[in-house]
Each structure stands twice: as C-alpha cells, then as structure tokens.
Amino acid sequence: MSRVILLNKPFGVLSQFTDKGTEGSKRETLSDYVDVPKVYAAGRLDRDSEGLLVLTDDGKLQNRIASPKFKKPKTYWVQVEGTPDQAALQALRDGVSLKDGVTRPAKADLMEEPEDLWPRTPPIRVRKSVPDSWLRLTITEGRNRQVRRMCAAVGHPCLRLIRYSIGDWTMEGLETGTWRDA
C-alpha cells in the first residue's frame, strides 16, 4: 500500500531531503521535518514558497501528481503588490505569455487574507506607498516559478506564495512545519 504524506512546508526549506548546495551550507531540507524513510516529494515547491507538499513512496502516483500531462489542479494563495484589476485577472484566466510560452488558462480571483495565517519568517517587505492584496490562483501545469512569473507578467509581483491544495488534498488543519498521512 502506498504511503502519502501531506506537509505544510515552511518558507526557506528545500523540497528535497539533502542539500547539495555549497559546502558548509546549512539550509533546511525536508529531512528537518519528515523522518519517514523512502518517501519523496511529488513535484517541487521553491525554497521561497510555502504550503502543501505531497510526499509518497509510490513512483507512479508521484508522476501523476507532478506531471503536467495529468493536469492536476494546484491552488495557491498569492500575496501580490497592488490590487489586480479585472483586466489583470482576465489575463491570468486566459493564459499569460511567458518566455517559455503561453500558460494554460488559470482560475484567478481576489480573496481576503487567509484566516489563521501563520507569520512568515522573515516577513515580506512592505512598502507604505504600495498596497498589497491576495489572489487565489489555480493552475494545471507546473513550470519553474510559474505563479510568480504569471503575477509579474500582469504587473503584480508576488510577495508571498502559499500552495493551498493539490487536487483534493489541502493543507487545511496543518500548522507550518507539520505533516500528516493523507
């Protein structure tokens, strides 16, 4: 039977179990949070992103979660600079032109700041002259830093990025840095 673990990955943690960075580096990895043998991340979440990461010991399931060909929806809570207008939201919904091609259409809506949101360490940079807002963005592909690039392409740089769900799995009830079996 496959093992599936849901982790609420903290900011600054690598989505791998070892750090192959520079010698003497002490970056946190999944091994600092999950002490379960033979499970691996199904997909990636950048070091500067937070939220749901699925780990499994089933290679086929790992591929079905991570591969864009299966179009598994992934929902993100995105704190951005400024407040996107309807044109910016529609551009996200239609697909955004990036250097590596046009993205698939996304679901994009403004949302309130999530309730019970944990503080980020370090906190985001705040500029008094520029307001910020939150988006709920659902994509069905997973290009490198795609959500950040999409938001920047419509004029709203990403300040904080939290993956809330992958398919039917969510981080609901998971404190940052904790995990549970799915």
C-alpha positions in Angstrom: 0.0 0.0 0.0 1.3 3.5 -0.9 2.2 6.0 1.7 1.1 9.6 1.1 2.2 12.4 3.4 0.9 16.0 3.4 3.5 18.5 4.6 3.0 22.2 5.2 6.4 23.3 4.0 7.8 26.4 5.7 9.4 29.3 3.9 13.2 28.7 3.3 13.0 24.9 3.3 14.3 23.0 0.2 11.9 20.5 -1.3 14.4 17.7 -1.1 15.9 15.6 1.7 19.6 16.6 1.2 21.2 19.9 0.5 23.6 19.6 -2.4 24.4 23.3 -2.3 27.7 25.0 -1.4 29.9 23.2 1.1 29.3 24.3 4.7 25.7 25.4 3.8 23.1 24.8 6.5 19.9 25.2 4.5 16.9 23.4 5.9 15.6 20.4 4.0 12.6 18.0 4.2 14.7 15.8 6.5 14.4 18.5 9.2 10.6 18.0 9.2 9.8 14.5 7.9 11.5 11.4 9.4 9.9 8.8 7.2 12.0 6.5 5.0 11.6 6.1 1.3 9.2 8.9 0.6 9.9 11.6 -2.0 8.3 14.9 -3.0 5.8 14.7 -5.7 6.7 17.9 -7.5 8.5 20.8 -6.1 7.9 23.9 -4.1 10.5 26.6 -4.3 12.6 27.4 -1.3 10.9 30.8 -1.0 7.4 29.3 -1.3 5.3 27.8 1.5 2.5 25.4 1.9 1.3 22.0 0.7 3.9 19.5 -0.4 2.8 15.9 -1.1 5.4 13.1 -0.4 4.9 9.5 -1.4 6.7 6.2 -1.8 4.8 5.4 -5.0 6.6 6.4 -8.1 3.5 6.1 -10.4 1.5 8.3 -8.0 4.4 10.7 -7.8 4.4 11.1 -11.6 0.5 11.5 -11.7 0.8 14.4 -9.2 3.8 16.1 -10.7 3.5 15.6 -14.4 1.7 18.5 -16.3 0.2 15.9 -18.7 -2.2 14.8 -15.9 -3.4 18.5 -15.4 -3.7 18.0 -11.6 -5.1 21.4 -10.3 -2.9 23.2 -7.8 -4.3 26.2 -5.9 -2.2 28.9 -4.5 -2.8 31.8 -2.2 -0.7 34.7 -3.6 0.1 38.0 -1.9 0.9 40.5 -4.6 1.9 44.1 -4.8 -1.0 46.3 -5.7 -4.6 45.2 -6.4 -5.1 43.5 -9.7 -8.0 44.9 -11.8 -10.4 42.8 -13.9 -8.1 43.1 -16.9 -5.2 41.6 -15.0 -7.4 38.8 -13.5 -8.8 38.1 -17.0 -5.3 37.9 -18.4 -4.5 35.2 -15.8 -7.7 33.4 -16.7 -6.9 33.5 -20.4 -3.3 32.4 -20.2 -0.2 34.6 -19.8 2.6 34.8 -22.3 5.9 33.9 -20.7 9.3 33.4 -22.2 8.7 29.6 -22.3 5.2 30.0 -24.0 1.7 30.9 -23.1 0.4 29.3 -19.8 -2.8 27.2 -19.7 -5.8 29.2 -18.5 -5.9 29.6 -14.8 -8.7 30.3 -12.3 -7.9 33.7 -10.7 -9.9 35.7 -8.1 -9.2 38.2 -5.5 -9.5 36.9 -1.9 -9.3 38.2 1.6 -6.1 37.4 3.6 -6.4 33.8 4.7 -7.7 33.4 8.3 -5.2 32.0 10.9 -2.3 32.6 8.5 1.0 31.9 10.3 3.6 34.7 10.2 6.3 34.3 7.7 9.9 34.4 8.8 11.4 36.6 7.6 8.4 38.8 7.0 7.6 40.1 3.5 8.9 43.5 2.5 6.2 46.1 3.0 6.2 49.4 1.1 4.0 52.1 2.6 3.3 53.6 -0.8 2.2 50.3 -2.5 -0.8 48.4 -1.2 -0.9 44.6 -1.4 -3.7 42.1 -2.0 -4.3 38.4 -2.1 -5.2 36.2 -5.1 -6.5 32.6 -5.2 -4.9 31.2 -8.3 -5.4 27.6 -9.6 -3.2 26.2 -12.4 -3.0 22.8 -14.1 0.7 22.9 -15.1 3.9 23.4 -13.1 6.5 25.4 -14.9 9.5 26.7 -13.0 8.4 29.6 -10.8 5.2 29.8 -12.9 2.9 31.5 -10.5 5.5 34.2 -9.7 6.1 34.8 -13.4 2.4 35.0 -14.2 1.8 37.5 -11.5 4.7 39.6 -12.6 3.6 39.4 -16.2 0.3 41.1 -15.3 2.1 43.8 -13.3 1.7 42.5 -9.8 4.9 41.0 -8.4 4.5 38.2 -5.9 5.3 39.0 -2.2 4.3 35.7 -0.7 3.3 32.4 -2.2 1.5 29.6 -0.4 0.3 26.4 -2.1 -3.1 25.5 -0.5 -4.1 22.4 -2.5 -3.1 19.8 -5.0 -6.1 18.0 -6.4 -8.3 17.1 -3.5 -5.5 17.3 -0.9 -5.3 20.6 1.1 -3.1 21.9 3.9 -6.3 22.5 6.0 -5.5 22.0 9.7 -1.7 21.6 9.1 0.4 24.1 11.0 3.5 25.2 9.2 6.3 22.6 9.5 3.9 19.8 10.4 2.7 16.8 8.4 0.1 14.0 8.4 -0.8 10.9 6.4 -3.3 11.5 3.7 
